[in-house]
Amino acid sequence: MPALRKTKKSTLASRPAKLFVLDTNVMMHDPTSIFRFEENDIYIPIMTLEELDHNKKGMSEVARNARQVSRMLDEIVSAVPDGIMSGIALQTPSRGLANGRLFLQTEAINAELPAGLPTGRSDNQILSVLTFLARREPERAVILVTKDINMRIKARALGLAAQDYFNDKVLEDSELLYTGSSELPADFWETHANGMESWKTEGHTAYRVTGPMASRFLLNEFVHQDGEPAFEAWVREQAGRSAVLETLVDFRHNKNSVWGITARNREQNFALNLLMHPEIDFVTLLGQAGTGKTLLALAAGLTQVLEARRYSEIIMTRVTVPVGEDIGFLPGSEEEKMAPWMGALEDNLDVLNGTVGETGQWGRAAAVDLVRSRIKIKSLNFMRGRTFIQKFLIIDEAQNLTPKQMKTLVTRAGPGTKVVCLGNIAQIDTPYLTEGSSGLSFVVDRFKGWAHAGHITLQRGERSRLADYAAEIL
């Protein structure tokens, strides 16, 4: 009896794994997404390839990602020119990250959709492919993966499975994001004082503690305990059940003011300890509007550029994503084009210039000019390929960066450069980015515990009672 020839249906059905149908925006968001589904299979509709082709031109991040995906698909398909119909194994091209197979649409599909969904739209054509596959493969899950919320709603309305792309999410709940500080329990010293050592180091007191909580500490994590007096320290060493806690510089005191600025609360004091420490190369500050992120970063930068001479200049940049309608073409040089986006810089410089001192009108004007000459405003669009040496780099509104853009920026740091990322993950203006997938959440999670990085989430607003109350009730 002759062997039965396997059809495409039997080839797909022979695998119990799920079949994920990828929308274009997923691949343009993460070019390596086709390798992120482990043992499951991937199906790419022909309309997805068409949309990739439409978006490949230009110098934007989306265009670069579209070109990267196209090159990756070309390499995968070229390696097995005769095996497209039965699917292409992803084990080799993914270097072991994925064990499933890649299927490309190789036939015309025209599944019936409700009359209200015109087939001319690309989204509806992808839904048509999803409907066809779900009917043909009833024995396994066929799931649409898209970043488009409305497309997920339409798919579910048609009785089809759809979900967001989760692989780019650092965490599902932003409440679980590392805050950079923790409160010590009331009995901490009783449970961790056995064999405790204490010594002085450069004006600070260090304590070596041993116990169960010490094993959960991260390097450069801040710890505090209320009382008289209150205890505040940070973790400078950690090994097993042992950790070294070192007391902090108290920047709330006028004698330790930074460019005339003093910390107004505990978290601001933690932040200034990170910003002013020469061994901390990477600092992330999170917090809602009015918590002082930009003011603290600028004050620390000016002090270390103009007084300590630790850095040669401050470079400030941010993502140019408008909250409302775009104001259109901006004339001038790079700095002049960036000026409208740097209102926060101007506002904070007005505050800092007011702390220079009373030296008369001419002296004050000279001080203002000196400060501004040491601050450079740069656009993110021209960062690729650059190397910053001995700079104090401030990335404002970093919550609007993707993880890939964040990597591009942070890797610009050369010898002696400090990178400070500021942002509020509750105010994301970039499409398809969420609190869990923001580049700021990404670096906070990945850098925690590194000896030369630190993070703190600023909790309390210090702008005004009106701003604090508005942030709470609105």
NULUMVEX-872265 format. One line per field, with one value per residue (C-alpha): x, y, z; residue number from 0. Coordinates in steps of 0.05 Angstrom, whole numbers, plus 5000, padded with zeros to 4 digits. Example, Ala and Ser with C-alpha at 12.3 -4.5 7.8 and 13.67 -1.06 7.14 Angstrom:
<sites>
c1 <- (5246, 5273) .
c2 <- (4910, 4979) .
c3 <- (5156, 5143) .
num <- (0, 1) .
</sites>
This chain:
<sites>
c1 <- (5000, 5032, 5048, 5000, 5029, 5028, 4990, 5003, 4944, 4972, 5041, 5012, 4965, 5020, 5049, 5012, 5044, 5005, 5005, 5018, 4998, 5042, 5018, 5066, 5070, 5098, 5157, 5170, 5168, 5216, 5253, 5273, 5200, 5198, 5250, 5211, 5157, 5199, 5169, 5109, 5099, 5097, 5053, 5066, 5009, 5028, 4996, 5046, 5103, 5069, 5064, 5137, 5154, 5113, 5149, 5221, 5239, 5266, 5313, 5262, 5267, 5206, 5239, 5304, 5266, 5226, 5291, 5321, 5261, 5263, 5337, 5325, 5267, 5309, 5365, 5317, 5279, 5342, 5373, 5316, 5289, 5249, 5220, 5174, 5110, 5122, 5150, 5221, 5253, 5276, 5325, 5387, 5372, 5351, 5413, 5371, 5323, 5263, 5245, 5182, 5173, 5161, 5103, 5093, 5027, 5036, 4964, 4908, 4862, 4793, 4755, 4687, 4684, 4623, 4599, 4620, 4694, 4719, 4771, 4811, 4841, 4905, 4881, 4819, 4859, 4901, 4837, 4814, 4877, 4867, 4795, 4819, 4873, 4827, 4778, 4831, 4868, 4812, 4855, 4904, 4905, 4912, 4927, 4936, 4993, 4987, 5003, 4940, 4885, 4828, 4851, 4851, 4780, 4757, 4789, 4754, 4688, 4695, 4708, 4783, 4840, 4883, 4935, 4987, 5061, 5086, 5159, 5180, 5148, 5196, 5138, 5063, 5049, 5086, 5076, 5127, 5182, 5245, 5240, 5313, 5297, 5266, 5247, 5282, 5235, 5234, 5271, 5325, 5383, 5362, 5359, 5422, 5468, 5501, 5576, 5563, 5625, 5628, 5681, 5692, 5708, 5718, 5671, 5618, 5601, 5598, 5562, 5572, 5508, 5490, 5421, 5364, 5346, 5418, 5414, 5357, 5394, 5419, 5482, 5468, 5399, 5379, 5352, 5320, 5289, 5248, 5266, 5307, 5353, 5329, 5376, 5392, 5445, 5459, 5485, 5558, 5574, 5532, 5553, 5507, 5476, 5525, 5520, 5556, 5512, 5544, 5513, 5498, 5517, 5459, 5442, 5384, 5434, 5454, 5528, 5521, 5478, 5487, 5488, 5447, 5396, 5382, 5342, 5271, 5255, 5287, 5282, 5313, 5371, 5380, 5379, 5432, 5477, 5473, 5482, 5542, 5580, 5638, 5634, 5562, 5561, 5487, 5429, 5354, 5304, 5229, 5174, 5112, 5113, 5141, 5184, 5248, 5280, 5306, 5325, 5366, 5401, 5418, 5443, 5488, 5512, 5530, 5566, 5609, 5622, 5637, 5662, 5690, 5711, 5694, 5659, 5672, 5599, 5526, 5491, 5415, 5368, 5297, 5247, 5209, 5139, 5085, 5028, 4979, 4982, 5052, 5072, 5105, 5172, 5222, 5275, 5347, 5405, 5399, 5398, 5348, 5302, 5306, 5294, 5217, 5223, 5269, 5220, 5236, 5310, 5295, 5248, 5299, 5356, 5316, 5312, 5385, 5409, 5371, 5417, 5482, 5484, 5476, 5534, 5500, 5466, 5529, 5558, 5492, 5488, 5560, 5543, 5481, 5522, 5574, 5522, 5488, 5555, 5567, 5499, 5490, 5423, 5425, 5373, 5364, 5362, 5437, 5462, 5478, 5553, 5573, 5617, 5612, 5676, 5675, 5604, 5545, 5490, 5417, 5362, 5296, 5227, 5262, 5196, 5181, 5242, 5238, 5288, 5327, 5330, 5352, 5408, 5430, 5435, 5467, 5521, 5543, 5578, 5653, 5706, 5687, 5615, 5555, 5487, 5424, 5355, 5294, 5221, 5151, 5125, 5054, 5061, 5080, 5064, 5096, 5047, 5052, 5094, 5066, 5092, 5118, 5152, 5182, 5257, 5260, 5228, 5275, 5339, 5314, 5303, 5366, 5415, 5391, 5446, 5504, 5560, 5563, 5488, 5433, 5359, 5309, 5235, 5217, 5151, 5134, 5120, 5155, 5130, 5070, 5009, 4967, 5010, 5011, 4936, 4923, 4969, 4931, 4858, 4861) .
c2 <- (5000, 5066, 5117, 5174, 5241, 5291, 5354, 5422, 5410, 5344, 5376, 5430, 5384, 5335, 5386, 5397, 5465, 5530, 5568, 5643, 5690, 5752, 5822, 5871, 5917, 5861, 5849, 5924, 5932, 5873, 5848, 5784, 5767, 5707, 5674, 5689, 5635, 5576, 5509, 5540, 5552, 5620, 5638, 5702, 5724, 5753, 5820, 5825, 5820, 5873, 5921, 5908, 5929, 5993, 6012, 5996, 6065, 6121, 6131, 6121, 6065, 6032, 6032, 6003, 5948, 5933, 5926, 5882, 5835, 5831, 5812, 5759, 5728, 5729, 5691, 5640, 5627, 5626, 5571, 5522, 5542, 5478, 5472, 5531, 5492, 5446, 5501, 5521, 5497, 5556, 5517, 5535, 5607, 5624, 5591, 5547, 5601, 5573, 5501, 5513, 5523, 5584, 5581, 5633, 5642, 5606, 5605, 5653, 5656, 5689, 5668, 5701, 5759, 5800, 5851, 5909, 5890, 5910, 5862, 5919, 5936, 5900, 5886, 5852, 5810, 5785, 5769, 5731, 5689, 5678, 5654, 5606, 5576, 5569, 5529, 5487, 5472, 5460, 5412, 5465, 5538, 5589, 5657, 5726, 5766, 5841, 5907, 5937, 5939, 5949, 5891, 5846, 5869, 5854, 5785, 5768, 5794, 5744, 5688, 5685, 5682, 5745, 5771, 5825, 5811, 5797, 5780, 5853, 5864, 5867, 5857, 5851, 5897, 5963, 5958, 5902, 5945, 5953, 6017, 6020, 6024, 5983, 5993, 5951, 5915, 5937, 5874, 5878, 5893, 5838, 5786, 5809, 5833, 5766, 5776, 5846, 5887, 5963, 6010, 6081, 6093, 6163, 6196, 6142, 6085, 6015, 5955, 5883, 5846, 5773, 5743, 5722, 5792, 5806, 5752, 5790, 5857, 5884, 5924, 6000, 5987, 6037, 6015, 6058, 6052, 6104, 6122, 6170, 6179, 6151, 6102, 6109, 6070, 6034, 5965, 5969, 5894, 5832, 5759, 5702, 5718, 5775, 5848, 5914, 5974, 6043, 6107, 6163, 6236, 6277, 6324, 6352, 6394, 6462, 6446, 6390, 6430, 6414, 6478, 6510, 6454, 6410, 6345, 6355, 6283, 6215, 6193, 6257, 6246, 6176, 6204, 6256, 6203, 6165, 6226, 6252, 6187, 6181, 6105, 6103, 6106, 6095, 6125, 6117, 6162, 6148, 6190, 6229, 6302, 6349, 6299, 6337, 6288, 6340, 6391, 6341, 6315, 6385, 6409, 6347, 6355, 6429, 6417, 6361, 6399, 6469, 6457, 6386, 6385, 6311, 6318, 6365, 6384, 6365, 6334, 6333, 6297, 6271, 6237, 6287, 6257, 6311, 6305, 6341, 6361, 6369, 6442, 6426, 6446, 6478, 6524, 6531, 6487, 6422, 6458, 6509, 6455, 6419, 6483, 6477, 6407, 6431, 6473, 6430, 6448, 6522, 6520, 6483, 6528, 6588, 6556, 6537, 6605, 6636, 6598, 6624, 6682, 6757, 6783, 6840, 6842, 6835, 6779, 6742, 6748, 6721, 6662, 6646, 6649, 6603, 6552, 6552, 6544, 6478, 6448, 6419, 6398, 6339, 6303, 6228, 6223, 6235, 6192, 6129, 6120, 6174, 6164, 6211, 6217, 6247, 6274, 6279, 6252, 6265, 6228, 6262, 6230, 6163, 6126, 6140, 6100, 6028, 5979, 5980, 6056, 6055, 6006, 6051, 6111, 6077, 6045, 6115, 6124, 6126, 6129, 6174, 6186, 6183, 6168, 6191, 6168, 6206, 6190, 6174, 6108, 6131, 6183, 6144, 6179, 6130, 6084, 6009, 6023, 6005, 6012, 5940, 5946, 6016, 6021, 6056, 5997, 5952, 5984, 5991, 5916, 5896, 5941, 5927, 5896, 5921, 5952, 6016, 6029, 6054, 6068, 6104, 6117, 6186, 6182, 6252, 6312, 6377, 6424, 6456, 6437, 6448, 6401, 6348, 6349, 6349, 6288, 6252, 6266, 6274) .
c3 <- (5000, 4979, 5033, 5038, 5018, 5076, 5061, 5092, 5138, 5165, 5173, 5216, 5253, 5270, 5318, 5384, 5394, 5389, 5323, 5332, 5275, 5278, 5261, 5229, 5289, 5332, 5286, 5277, 5353, 5365, 5303, 5340, 5358, 5312, 5358, 5422, 5420, 5443, 5421, 5386, 5312, 5277, 5217, 5177, 5130, 5063, 5083, 5141, 5091, 5048, 5107, 5124, 5053, 5059, 5124, 5106, 5078, 5122, 5181, 5237, 5288, 5257, 5188, 5214, 5249, 5186, 5147, 5200, 5200, 5124, 5125, 5179, 5140, 5077, 5112, 5141, 5076, 5033, 5076, 5057, 4989, 4981, 5051, 5057, 5046, 5105, 5151, 5167, 5231, 5274, 5318, 5276, 5256, 5327, 5357, 5401, 5426, 5388, 5373, 5331, 5257, 5214, 5164, 5109, 5073, 5006, 4981, 4969, 5030, 5027, 5089, 5098, 5146, 5168, 5117, 5162, 5155, 5085, 5058, 5029, 5097, 5116, 5187, 5161, 5112, 5170, 5208, 5147, 5149, 5224, 5212, 5157, 5201, 5262, 5220, 5188, 5253, 5304, 5345, 5367, 5389, 5334, 5365, 5336, 5367, 5357, 5392, 5361, 5415, 5366, 5324, 5386, 5402, 5330, 5332, 5398, 5371, 5314, 5365, 5350, 5400, 5405, 5453, 5463, 5452, 5523, 5511, 5513, 5581, 5640, 5688, 5685, 5744, 5751, 5826, 5826, 5795, 5837, 5879, 5900, 5975, 6030, 6102, 6155, 6203, 6276, 6299, 6244, 6291, 6340, 6285, 6247, 6303, 6316, 6301, 6273, 6256, 6252, 6227, 6199, 6126, 6096, 6146, 6140, 6188, 6158, 6189, 6168, 6184, 6177, 6172, 6128, 6103, 6083, 6030, 5995, 5992, 5925, 5915, 5922, 5949, 6003, 6071, 6124, 6193, 6229, 6300, 6341, 6307, 6240, 6205, 6131, 6094, 6028, 6012, 5991, 5993, 5991, 5993, 6015, 6083, 6096, 6074, 6088, 6102, 6097, 6124, 6074, 6064, 6091, 6034, 6074, 6114, 6086, 6094, 6042, 5993, 5919, 5877, 5932, 5932, 5992, 5994, 6020, 6036, 6045, 5972, 5947, 5996, 5968, 5897, 5911, 5942, 5876, 5832, 5871, 5881, 5832, 5828, 5805, 5729, 5716, 5755, 5743, 5777, 5773, 5801, 5784, 5762, 5815, 5853, 5834, 5785, 5735, 5788, 5827, 5765, 5740, 5808, 5815, 5743, 5751, 5817, 5787, 5722, 5748, 5819, 5824, 5750, 5748, 5681, 5624, 5608, 5616, 5556, 5560, 5512, 5510, 5465, 5422, 5429, 5430, 5481, 5434, 5361, 5332, 5322, 5255, 5226, 5274, 5244, 5267, 5290, 5328, 5395, 5370, 5345, 5412, 5452, 5453, 5481, 5537, 5577, 5638, 5631, 5628, 5687, 5730, 5708, 5732, 5800, 5802, 5777, 5835, 5883, 5854, 5903, 5904, 5863, 5829, 5762, 5720, 5762, 5760, 5684, 5678, 5723, 5681, 5617, 5647, 5668, 5600, 5564, 5600, 5581, 5511, 5484, 5436, 5395, 5401, 5325, 5319, 5377, 5338, 5330, 5380, 5442, 5501, 5542, 5612, 5604, 5651, 5605, 5626, 5589, 5606, 5594, 5586, 5596, 5522, 5498, 5475, 5505, 5440, 5439, 5512, 5495, 5438, 5485, 5545, 5502, 5479, 5546, 5542, 5597, 5655, 5633, 5680, 5651, 5688, 5664, 5688, 5677, 5700, 5673, 5687, 5631, 5568, 5502, 5453, 5417, 5435, 5497, 5565, 5636, 5633, 5565, 5571, 5562, 5630, 5665, 5625, 5649, 5721, 5723, 5686, 5722, 5793, 5835, 5791, 5833, 5790, 5781, 5827, 5825, 5868, 5860, 5885, 5923, 5947, 5903, 5923, 5869, 5904, 5944, 5882, 5839, 5893, 5903, 5827, 5818, 5873, 5852, 5777) .
num <- (0, 1, 2, 3, 4, 5, 6, 7, 8, 9, 10, 11, 12, 13, 14, 15, 16, 17, 18, 19, 20, 21, 22, 23, 24, 25, 26, 27, 28, 29, 30, 31, 32, 33, 34, 35, 36, 37, 38, 39, 40, 41, 42, 43, 44, 45, 46, 47, 48, 49, 50, 51, 52, 53, 54, 55, 56, 57, 58, 59, 60, 61, 62, 63, 64, 65, 66, 67, 68, 69, 70, 71, 72, 73, 74, 75, 76, 77, 78, 79, 80, 81, 82, 83, 84, 85, 86, 87, 88, 89, 90, 91, 92, 93, 94, 95, 96, 97, 98, 99, 100, 101, 102, 103, 104, 105, 106, 107, 108, 109, 110, 111, 112, 113, 114, 115, 116, 117, 118, 119, 120, 121, 122, 123, 124, 125, 126, 127, 128, 129, 130, 131, 132, 133, 134, 135, 136, 137, 138, 139, 140, 141, 142, 143, 144, 145, 146, 147, 148, 149, 150, 151, 152, 153, 154, 155, 156, 157, 158, 159, 160, 161, 162, 163, 164, 165, 166, 167, 168, 169, 170, 171, 172, 173, 174, 175, 176, 177, 178, 179, 180, 181, 182, 183, 184, 185, 186, 187, 188, 189, 190, 191, 192, 193, 194, 195, 196, 197, 198, 199, 200, 201, 202, 203, 204, 205, 206, 207, 208, 209, 210, 211, 212, 213, 214, 215, 216, 217, 218, 219, 220, 221, 222, 223, 224, 225, 226, 227, 228, 229, 230, 231, 232, 233, 234, 235, 236, 237, 238, 239, 240, 241, 242, 243, 244, 245, 246, 247, 248, 249, 250, 251, 252, 253, 254, 255, 256, 257, 258, 259, 260, 261, 262, 263, 264, 265, 266, 267, 268, 269, 270, 271, 272, 273, 274, 275, 276, 277, 278, 279, 280, 281, 282, 283, 284, 285, 286, 287, 288, 289, 290, 291, 292, 293, 294, 295, 296, 297, 298, 299, 300, 301, 302, 303, 304, 305, 306, 307, 308, 309, 310, 311, 312, 313, 314, 315, 316, 317, 318, 319, 320, 321, 322, 323, 324, 325, 326, 327, 328, 329, 330, 331, 332, 333, 334, 335, 336, 337, 338, 339, 340, 341, 342, 343, 344, 345, 346, 347, 348, 349, 350, 351, 352, 353, 354, 355, 356, 357, 358, 359, 360, 361, 362, 363, 364, 365, 366, 367, 368, 369, 370, 371, 372, 373, 374, 375, 376, 377, 378, 379, 380, 381, 382, 383, 384, 385, 386, 387, 388, 389, 390, 391, 392, 393, 394, 395, 396, 397, 398, 399, 400, 401, 402, 403, 404, 405, 406, 407, 408, 409, 410, 411, 412, 413, 414, 415, 416, 417, 418, 419, 420, 421, 422, 423, 424, 425, 426, 427, 428, 429, 430, 431, 432, 433, 434, 435, 436, 437, 438, 439, 440, 441, 442, 443, 444, 445, 446, 447, 448, 449, 450, 451, 452, 453, 454, 455, 456, 457, 458, 459, 460, 461, 462, 463, 464, 465, 466, 467, 468, 469, 470, 471, 472, 473) .
</sites>
